[in-house]
Amino acid sequence: MPKWSNWSGRLTSKPDRYAQIYSEQQAAALAAYCSQNDKVLRTVGAGHSHQDLVGNDGVIADLVGLAGVISADADSAWIWGGSRIHTLGLALHQSGLALPNQGDIDQQTIAGATATGTHGTGATLSNLSSRVIGSQIALADGRLVTCTASSDDPLERELWQASRLHLGAFGIITRLHLALVPSYRLQERTWQAPLLATLEDLQSLVDDNRHCEFFWYPHTDTAQVKVINPTNADPAYPLGDEGSRRGWNFEVLPNHRPHLHTEMEYSVPAEHGPDCMRAIKTLLEKKFPDVRWPVEYRTLAADDVWLSTAYDRATVTISVHQAVAEPDEPYYRACEEIFLEFGGKPHWGKANYLSGGQLAALHPRWEDWWRVRDLVDPKGVFLNPYMRSIRP
Ligand SMILES: Cc1cc2nc3c(=O)[nH]c(=O)nc-3n(C[C@H](O)[C@H](O)[C@H](O)COP(=O)(O)OP(=O)(O)OC[C@H]3O[C@@H](n4cnc5c(N)ncnc54)[C@H](O)[C@@H]3O)c2cc1C
């Protein structure tokens, strides 16, 4: 029996079968087989989620062979769903294109990243799911459907809208059509400053820089601030360490994060970000003297993606971390209480302890999302135990 575990090793699963996928026909046939044989089917990306979105006792599909850029035009590209983000930068750049933003790392697959609303930092920059303008999906009935914002069929239009942030629950996403921007060069700068002074000055930092973020190290006064801005200067090779790089977007945005950890992240309305950060600082000082892992503060623009944490509101994202070998639940539950008081919504790929009812109350399009999902997968082939636990 194959054994699967996620990036941190915290989540494990023993599916009946681990299926490596090399063609869309194979993906569609596998979906139909699982439906006919009442097996759960979940697709894995890079396994970087901390929430149990993949584990099940049926089948795990891995799009190992569906990777790369399929076609590109002036401002968009069709990309295979199994593409790791780090393989896309140069390929898109050769067509003069780029992702408008990326997360902290670039090891995720593109379909895995859009599944959970993966984002970077930047008050004018929305998450990766919001860039999805079309998808091709292998559905539970064995059909391969292309859905876009301009599909003639109203169900296909809704399928596109709902599945931009898909949680792996609609089918196997074999291709994605992404809205892109002309490729661009970036200059990064980093410095240390007292946390409370940083929070006081934060609005101007956020307004004046394309990307702005900081890490705060608990039980110190220090924030490590980073800003990144467009530049016309040539890349400076070899690139320096994180914090001093000047190069193409895909060379400067990602970082190397080798230390295994778990993570909780909530998006709170942008105006509450500094107060929420202060409350997390107080919590750590009063109740968690042993936690040393940094707290990360980023900004994220509003979007219209149904299950996005930034749906219809500009947000600040605050992430708390803990070493894999250390207990994290008491710390995360205490943080979660604070995040919820500030109107927070949890990142779909990171730890949270919310019930389906609580998630429904946070997401105005929750019922719509499930209605469309259930239409294309009435038997729940693409629902694993976690997804069933939050189903309305
Ligand atoms: C070190 C580290 C750094 C991170 N940095 C950030 C960050 O900066 N910003 C941020 O927002 N998040 C970040 N994350 C979270 C991460 O981006 C998300 O959890 C993302 O969803 C992981 O992508 P993945 O390819 O590993 O997908 P997985 O975790 O393998 O899967 C995620 C979901 O996608 C589904 N899925 C994957 N591929 C397909 C497909 N082809 N068809 C259908 N469903 C599919 C899965 O079923 C699952 O529901 C980070 C995580 C780690 C471990």
The ligand as a MOL file (V3000), in Angstrom:
LIG
                    3D

  0  0  0     0  0            999 V3000
M  V30 BEGIN CTAB
M  V30 COUNTS 53 58 0 0 0
M  V30 BEGIN ATOM
M  V30 1 C 7.3480 26.3970 3.0480 0
M  V30 2 C 5.9820 26.8600 2.6040 0
M  V30 3 C 5.8130 28.1630 2.1560 0
M  V30 4 C 4.5410 28.6140 1.7840 0
M  V30 5 N 4.4100 29.9220 1.3730 0
M  V30 6 C 3.1900 30.3970 1.0610 0
M  V30 7 C 3.0130 31.7590 0.6680 0
M  V30 8 O 3.9550 32.5310 0.6010 0
M  V30 9 N 1.7500 32.1730 0.3900 0
M  V30 10 C 0.6830 31.3530 0.4840 0
M  V30 11 O -0.4380 31.8180 0.2490 0
M  V30 12 N 0.8280 30.0470 0.8170 0
M  V30 13 C 2.0500 29.5640 1.0900 0
M  V30 14 N 2.1970 28.2350 1.4280 0
M  V30 15 C 1.0170 27.3630 1.3180 0
M  V30 16 C 0.9490 26.7370 -0.0810 0
M  V30 17 O 1.1650 27.7000 -1.0770 0
M  V30 18 C -0.4430 26.1520 -0.3100 0
M  V30 19 O -0.7520 25.2310 0.6860 0
M  V30 20 C -0.5740 25.5090 -1.6990 0
M  V30 21 O -1.9200 25.1440 -1.8760 0
M  V30 22 C 0.3350 24.3050 -1.8490 0
M  V30 23 O 0.3880 23.9220 -3.2110 0
M  V30 24 P 0.7650 22.4300 -3.6070 0
M  V30 25 O 1.0830 22.3880 -5.0580 0
M  V30 26 O 1.7640 21.9050 -2.6770 0
M  V30 27 O -0.6500 21.7110 -3.3950 0
M  V30 28 P -1.0540 20.5650 -2.3590 0
M  V30 29 O -0.7850 21.0590 -0.9920 0
M  V30 30 O -0.4880 19.2730 -2.7940 0
M  V30 31 O -2.6340 20.5640 -2.6040 0
M  V30 32 C -3.4210 21.6830 -2.2890 0
M  V30 33 C -4.8100 21.4780 -2.8340 0
M  V30 34 O -4.7660 21.4880 -4.2460 0
M  V30 35 C -5.3980 20.3330 -4.7690 0
M  V30 36 N -4.7510 20.0600 -6.0490 0
M  V30 37 C -3.4440 20.1120 -6.3460 0
M  V30 38 N -3.2690 19.9040 -7.6600 0
M  V30 39 C -4.4900 19.7010 -8.1930 0
M  V30 40 C -4.9710 19.4520 -9.5120 0
M  V30 41 N -4.1630 19.4000 -10.5680 0
M  V30 42 N -6.2970 19.2570 -9.6750 0
M  V30 43 C -7.1520 19.3320 -8.6190 0
M  V30 44 N -6.7560 19.5950 -7.3660 0
M  V30 45 C -5.4370 19.7750 -7.1670 0
M  V30 46 C -5.2320 19.2950 -3.6960 0
M  V30 47 O -6.2000 18.2750 -3.8090 0
M  V30 48 C -5.4500 20.1480 -2.4560 0
M  V30 49 O -6.8230 20.3360 -2.2540 0
M  V30 50 C 3.4280 27.7350 1.8060 0
M  V30 51 C 3.6090 26.4160 2.2400 0
M  V30 52 C 4.8740 25.9830 2.6390 0
M  V30 53 C 5.0430 24.5760 3.1320 0
M  V30 END ATOM
M  V30 BEGIN BOND
M  V30 1 1 1 2
M  V30 2 1 2 3
M  V30 3 2 2 52
M  V30 4 2 3 4
M  V30 5 1 4 5
M  V30 6 1 4 50
M  V30 7 2 5 6
M  V30 8 1 6 7
M  V30 9 1 6 13
M  V30 10 2 7 8
M  V30 11 1 7 9
M  V30 12 1 9 10
M  V30 13 2 10 11
M  V30 14 1 10 12
M  V30 15 2 12 13
M  V30 16 1 13 14
M  V30 17 1 14 15
M  V30 18 1 14 50
M  V30 19 1 15 16
M  V30 20 1 16 17
M  V30 21 1 16 18
M  V30 22 1 18 19
M  V30 23 1 18 20
M  V30 24 1 20 21
M  V30 25 1 20 22
M  V30 26 1 22 23
M  V30 27 1 23 24
M  V30 28 2 24 25
M  V30 29 1 24 26
M  V30 30 1 24 27
M  V30 31 1 27 28
M  V30 32 2 28 29
M  V30 33 1 28 30
M  V30 34 1 28 31
M  V30 35 1 31 32
M  V30 36 1 32 33
M  V30 37 1 33 34
M  V30 38 1 33 48
M  V30 39 1 34 35
M  V30 40 1 35 36
M  V30 41 1 35 46
M  V30 42 1 36 37
M  V30 43 1 36 45
M  V30 44 2 37 38
M  V30 45 1 38 39
M  V30 46 1 39 40
M  V30 47 2 39 45
M  V30 48 1 40 41
M  V30 49 2 40 42
M  V30 50 1 42 43
M  V30 51 2 43 44
M  V30 52 1 44 45
M  V30 53 1 46 47
M  V30 54 1 46 48
M  V30 55 1 48 49
M  V30 56 2 50 51
M  V30 57 1 51 52
M  V30 58 1 52 53
M  V30 END BOND
M  V30 END CTAB
M  END
